[in-house]
């Protein structure tokens, strides 16, 4: 109370409770990629991080799905044809750019995703996917504090794997050097291929391509997955080169009786002509009924579109696990939704080198387990040889603790560097860590076993520190680690009765 000079009654209020630490959000991914549009009213959202909470908001601000286009070239000599019809052997090849962010967002929300940021670096009119544009989108996130994950699913769609690795190393640098408060979830380039593919081992290529810096701030998942995102209704003859499609169906036409050929040819000739929406839908249904090769062509195109890298689905799983169990629970042994099967089946023996390689660059696996379905089977960062940062949940829990305490202690900047301030800070941090321990986030039978907080002259500071305005706090925490290997020992004993 200030100086009292006038007689009367004066009220003084005192704080009964100490300041508290607010736990920061742990599952807010930022997606970087190409969208149909990027507008908020009349304002452009191009190269601007924008927060959304649902696919409805994504549609409002960033539009819908791209229109995939396919061609049906003849299979080259030595090439395994995709479709065979009479003497015609063709390949189903996508000729449009692989804009997959829209489908990845469906996977994210379908696996438990919530609030996230979208950084649109271009639209579907782009002539090619640009590594420079994607890396520029990463740099834009330097000004955003909320995101805790960074994803760039379209990096694996770049025309060269070296360009993909350049984007992924930029993601790791952003997370581990520039910000240090978020993780990068990466995909394997050509991750739909087996490691014994004649073109080379995709896992070794990935490990060599991403370098060795900031690996504890990244995690990678393999293989890609065959999803159920795109349905039959999403594709029609409009997605194909009309001339090649008519030529393929014309080959099948030879197998029909002559009296039916004219009727079927009449329908085939409508492909490539001007039709209204109702006529297009009717023709698509008719062609599916009368032509087996048309149905096969649509199914193959659907398979190509449904083959997606798993990073966005994993971001959704991270969110779901954080909301239901806590950030300290490893995001593994969890089912993956909207997935029919992994692109590559991994055996128990093959998983050994993926999980515990000599290089330490652990690769987490999406596995098909008999009787259990498709599950995430791995919880390691790329820094598998580090006892400190081997596990994803350990790194993410530490990020949460660091950011929460940093935001809370900021209120004490310029306070007196004295015992009163030290006690306030210590009690505030201890109260926060005790609440985390009670929820299972820290290991230990008692709070004293789980954490300790040190601050004060002669403990963490010297007289010189105080003269220089430095207040040092040391926090020791025992973060829970997953039971990755469970060993059950059986031994025979003597009969006792």
PyMOL commands that set and color helices and strands:
alter all, ss='L'
color gray80, all
select helices_A, chain A and resi 55-62+101-110+131-143+153-157+161-179+202-209+215-217+232-234+237-239+242-253+258-268+277-290+292-306+311-324+348-355+392-412+419-438+447-450+463-467
alter helices_A, ss='H'
color red, helices_A
select strands_A, chain A and resi 29-34+39-40+43-44+50-52+70-71+83-85+88-90+93-94+116-122+149-151+183-187+218-222+225-227+307-308+339-342+364-369+373-377+451-455+473-477
alter strands_A, ss='S'
color yellow, strands_A
deselect
rebuild
show_as cartoon
